[in-house]
Amino acid sequence: MSEHPVIAVVYDRGSAFLLDIVEGLASLGDPVLALWPGDHADEVEPLARELAPVVRLDATDHDASARLLAAHAPDAILTFSESRLSVTAELAGRLGLPYHSPATVELLRDKYAQRRRLRERGADSVRSFAVRRPGDWAEALAAVGLPAVLKPMCGESSRSTHLVEDADRGAALVAELLSGAGGEDALVLEEYLRGRDCGPLGDHISVESAVTGGRVSHWAVTGKFPLEPPFREVGHLRPAPLAAAERAAALDVVTAALHALDITTGITHTELKLTADGPRIIEVNGRLGGFQPQLASLSGDFDAVTLAGRVALGEDVSQVRAGDRRVVFARVVPLPPGGGSYVGVQGVRDALAVDGVERIVIPHLPGGRLPVGVQSGELAWVEGTAADHASMQRVIERVFSLLSFTIADPDGEHRTVTPESLGAPVPAGSAA
């Protein structure tokens, strides 16, 4: 490998911003940006070409895409986009570079195949059933029971994910989601995992891991805020407030899952439910988790994008660990489910003055369309630090009391919404 290795990044919307990717990888070598064709690539290409060499991938011809990348002689390849895991694995194979194998990516992307593999290898035992047509509903219901979670077989950001507690409602959801208008090709019905009481924080966590040459190491355990129904994420924090025994159990569960999925190289992000019987797998993802770059930056320990690049280059990162000197958080103001257009925000100056607030991000321009539907997404988010979890809750409560947003409904009528009206209220108090 050269003194300045070339690192190819298959780029699309994902868990890291373009500028952060280039900056994080530039400390390791020379990034090359392989843009996946589409509207987002068209938007970012002018900036991308200012930052690094750019390759426009061909969505219909992987041989041509591999030849374009091969001209840059990459030493490593990775992606931060969930939807581009498959093409990255395909290109890695053609270029002879270490990455998740295509077979492993299929297990990471196909939630039913993943559940089946975890059961077969004794890593987890959650009941699940593939629902490919409305007629599969009765058999799925008999196999899984209620309550259950219905979600896309291949999906991200909690898109089209529902808690099903009534058989008739479940049948109606299946018919709706598998219709042409529903936008889903196949679904999974799986056992609902009931979480234990976690006080004011969420009953789920994620474990951030790195695998190099088959060796698994875990570099962070991320806590969560309570989900906004049905399963919308509203923020992340570190360190997760776990007792030592529960933390160790979570790491053991994830290690077993990563081995079961034959992961040998790459960054992973594994979501777990904290149940009365111990941590259980929600799903394993084969890329850097959302908001991990922000949390790592707030903690001041390391650059998460750089870490992902080191793993892609085959470096030993087993000693890298996120610190717990202080609490860091990214608390989301979720999108309004009914969509509309973003108009503006009020109270930002006062909210930024709250002690502990580091940054407020509003990822929309005035007039920008807001997506409609059941999914995780951000109208805005607040990044900050605190001495402990109770102080963090008070900071968020204060900030949320100051912010409001103007949204234009699809019919053009303006309305004002607050963070509390879009997500679960944030109670002040200590975390268990």
N, C-alpha and C positions, 0 to 999 in steps of 0.2 A: 504494500500500500504506500502511496506517495506521501510526502511530508504534508501536502495539502489535499486530503482526500476529497473526492467529489461525491456529494450527497444528493441524490435525486428525490424530489418530493412530488408525489402525485397530489395535486392541489385541487380542492373544491371546498365548499362550505364545510366547516368541521369544528374541532375543539381548539383550534389555535388560529390567531389572526395572521395575515400575510406578513406584516412587518415583524411580528414576534417570531415567526418561523425563520425568516431570513436572518434576523439578529441572533437568534438562539443557535442556529447552525453555523453561522459565520465564524464563531470561535473555534469550530472543529475543522473546518475546511471550506470548500466552495459549493454552496447550494446551487442546484439546477431545478427550476420550477417547471414541472410537467402539468400543464393546465388541462383539466377535463373540459371538453367543449360544452358550452351552454351559456346562459345569460350571465351567470356569475363570472365565468372566465372572461367574457367580453367586458364586464365592468372593471375587473382588476388588472387586465393585461397591460394597460399603459403604465400603471404603477409597478407591476411585476417586472417589466422590462427595464425600469430604472434601477431595480434592486439586484437582479441576477439574470443569468442566461435563461431563456424561456423556450420550452418546447410545447407546441400545441398537439395534444394527443388526438388520435383518430379513434372515435368510439366504435367504429365498425371494422377496424383492421389493426389487431394487436401486433402483427408482424411489422407493419409500418411504424407503429408507435415505438416498438422495441428498437428498430433501426435508428430512429431519431434520437432516442436516449443513448444508444450505444455510441453514437458519435461523440458524446461527452465523456465516455469512459467512466461511468459512475462506479464508486467503490461500495455504495450502500444505497438502499431505497427504503422509503417509508411513506405513510400517509397519515394525516390527522382527520381524515374524513371517513365516517362509518360507511357511507355508500360507495367508497372507492377502495375498500379492502380487496375485493375480488380482482379488479384490474391491476392493483399493485402486486398481488400475489402472482398473477399471470406474467407481468413484466419481470418480476424478480426471477421467476423460473427461466424465462427466455434469456435473461442477462447473466444468469449464474450467480445471483446475489442472495444472501440469507434473508429470509422473511418468513411469515406464516406460509405454510404450504396451501395450495388450493383446497385440499381436503379439509384442512383445519379451518380455513376461511369459511367454507360451507357450513361447518359446525358453529362458527361464531355468528354467521349471518342468519341461519335458519334456526329459529328458536325451538321448533319442535325437534329437529335433528340434535340440537344441543342437549335438550332435556333427555332424549333417548340415550345418547352417549353417556351422560352423567349417571343415569340409572344403570346402564349396562356395566359400567366400570366401578360401581359402588361409591361414587362421589356425592350423589344426592338422590333423593327418591321422590321428588315432587311428581304427582300424577299429571299427565297431560295427554291431549288428543288433537290430532290434526283435523281441521275443519276446512275442506276444500270446496264444498257446495252446501247449500242449505239443508239438503237431505242428510248430511252427516250429524246434524245437531242432536238427534235423539241418542245416537251411539256415543257421542262425546259426553253428553250429560250423564249417561249411565256409567261411563268410565271414570269421570272426574268428580261428579257431584257438585253440590252448591254449598256455600258460595264459591265462586270461581272467577278467574280473570280471563277475559277474552281480549286477544291482542293480535296484531298482524304477525304472520309467520316470519316475515322479514321487515323490520321497522326500526325506527329510532325516535327519540324525543317524545316517548309515550304517545305517539300518534295512534288514534283510533283504539285506545286501550280503555276497557270498561270493567267495572266490578259488576258481576252478574249474580243477583240473589233470587231472581224469579225466572222460572223456566220459560214462560211465555215471552218475557222481555228479552231473554237470551236468544230465543228463536227469531224474534223480530230484529234484533241487532245483527245477527248473522246474515239474515236476508238483506238487510240494508247495506251492510259493509261489503258483501260479495256481489251486490248489484253493480252495474256499470257506474252509477253515480257514487257508490260508496268508495270506490277507488282501491279496494284491496283484492288481491288475487287468491290469497289463502290466509287462514287464521289458525290460531292455537287457543284451545281452552285448557287452562291449567289450574291446579289446586290453588286456592287463595291461602296465603300464609298470614296468619294472624300475629301481629306484632305484640311484644310485651309493652308495658307502660314505661315510656321513656320521658315522662314529665313534659316540659314544654318543647322538647326537640323531637325530631322524627324517629320512627322506630325502624329505620333502615340506615345503612352505611355503605360506603364503597371502599374496597381495598385496591390500592394502586401498586402494580407489580412490574417487575422487569425480568425478562427471561433471556439469558444468553447461553448458547450451547446447551440448552436443556436445564440449566441451573436457574431456579426460581428464587427471587428475592423480593421482599415487599418494602416499598419505600415510604408509604403513607397509608393511614386509615382516615378516611374523610367522613365526618358527621354530616347530617342533613337536617333541614327544617321539615316540619310536618308537611306532607303532600297536600296540595289543593285538589279536591275531588275533580275527576275520579283518580288520576294518578299523575298529576302535573307537579314536576319539580319546582321548588321555589327558593332553592339556595343550598349552599354548601359551607362547611366550616371545618377548621382543624384547630387542635386535635379533637377527634371524636371522644366524647366523655364516657369511655368504657373502663370497666374494671379489668385488671390484668388478665384474669382467667378468661373473660369473654373475648378480649382482644386476641389472646393466643388461640382460642378456639376458632375465631374468624379466620386467622391466618392459616390454620391447618386445613380448614374447609376449602379455602381458595387454592392452596397448594395442590390439594388432591384434584380439584376441578381442572386446573391448568395442565396437570399431567394427564388427566383423562382425555383432554381435548388435543393432546399431542402438540402442545405449544413448545417450540424450541427456541425461537428468537422473536423478540418484540416486546413492546409495552402493552400491558393489559389493564383493564378497568372493570372490576367485578363488583356488582351490586348484591348486597345481602340484606335479608330481613332479620331483625333481632326478635326471635320468638322465645316463648317460655322454655322451649326445649333446646335452645341454642341457636346460633346463626345458621341461616339457610340461604342457598343460592337463589337469587332472583334472575340474574343473567350475567354471562361473561362477555365482555366486549374486547375486541382486539386492537385497541388504539388508546391514545391518551384520553382521559376522561375530560368532560366539559368542566371548565373553570379551574382546572389544575394549574395552568400557567399563571392565572391571577393569584391563586392561593399561595403558590410557591414564591411569587414575587413579593407578596405581602409578608410572608414569613422571613424573607431575606436569606433563605438557606441555599437555594440553587435555582437554576433555570430549568423548568420542566421540559421545554423544547430541546434544550441542550442534552438533557438526560436521554430523551428519546433518540436523539442523534447518536449518542454514545452507544446505546444499545444496538442500533442499526449497524454501527461500525464494528460490533462484536466486542466492545470493551467490557471489562468487568466492573459493574456498578453495584455489586452486592453490599458495599459498605455505605451507600448513599441512603440517608434517612431524613425525612422531614422533621424539623424541630418542634418542640412544644413549649417554647419559652413564653409564648403568649398566644392568645386566641386570634385567629384570622378568619374572615368570613366574606362571602359574596352572597348578599340577600337579594333575591329577584322580586321585582314587581311583575306578576304574570300578565300575559296578553289577555284582553277581554275576549271571551269565547266567541262572541258574535261578530268579531272582526270590525271593519270600518277603516278609517284613515286617521293617522296620527296628525294632530294639529299643533300641540304645544305642551309645555310643562310649566308649572308655577312652584315657587318655593325653593328652587335649587340653591340660591345664594345662602339662605338660612340653613338649609340642610347640610351644605358643605362646611358650615361653621361649627357643626356639632363635633365635639371632641371624640376622636376615634374614627371619624370618616376620612378615608384616604381618597376616594374617587367615587363619582356618580356617573354612570355610563347610560346614555340614551341612544340606542342603535338604530334610530329612525330619523329621517328627514321630514320636515313638514310636508304633508300631502302623501306621504308614503302609505301604501296599503298594508293593513294588518291581516294576517291569515285568519280564516274561519275554521273552527273545529276543535276537537279534543286532542290537545298536544301540549307539550312543554314549550314555552317560548317566553321571551323577555320584552316587556314594554320598556323596562329600565332595570338597572341593578345598582346596588350600593356595595362598595368594597370598603372594608375597614378592619381595625384591630381593637382588641380589648384585653384587659388584664385577666379576665375569666369569663365563663359562659354567662353568668348573671349580668355582668356589665355589658356584654355584647347584646343581650336581649334589650337592655334599657336604651342602648345607642340606636338600635333598629326601631324601637317603639317611638323614640323621639323623632328620628328622621322621617318615618312614615306619617307622623302627625303633621309634618310640614309640607310634604309633597302632594301635588294634585296634577292631573293630566286632562287635557281637552281632547276628546275623540269625536270625529265626525262619523255618525252612523251611516250605514249603506245608503239611507235615503237622504243624507246630507245634513241632518239635524245634529247640532253640536251638543255634547253633554260633558260634564266634568266627573271624573272618576278619581277615587283615592286608592292608595295601596291596599287599605283595609277592605275596600269594596271589591277588589280583584283577587284577594287571597286571604288565607286564614289570618285572623288577628294575631298579633305578636304579644303574648303575655310577658310581663316582666317577671323574673323569678330565676332561681338557680336551676341548673340542669342536674339530673340525678347521675 
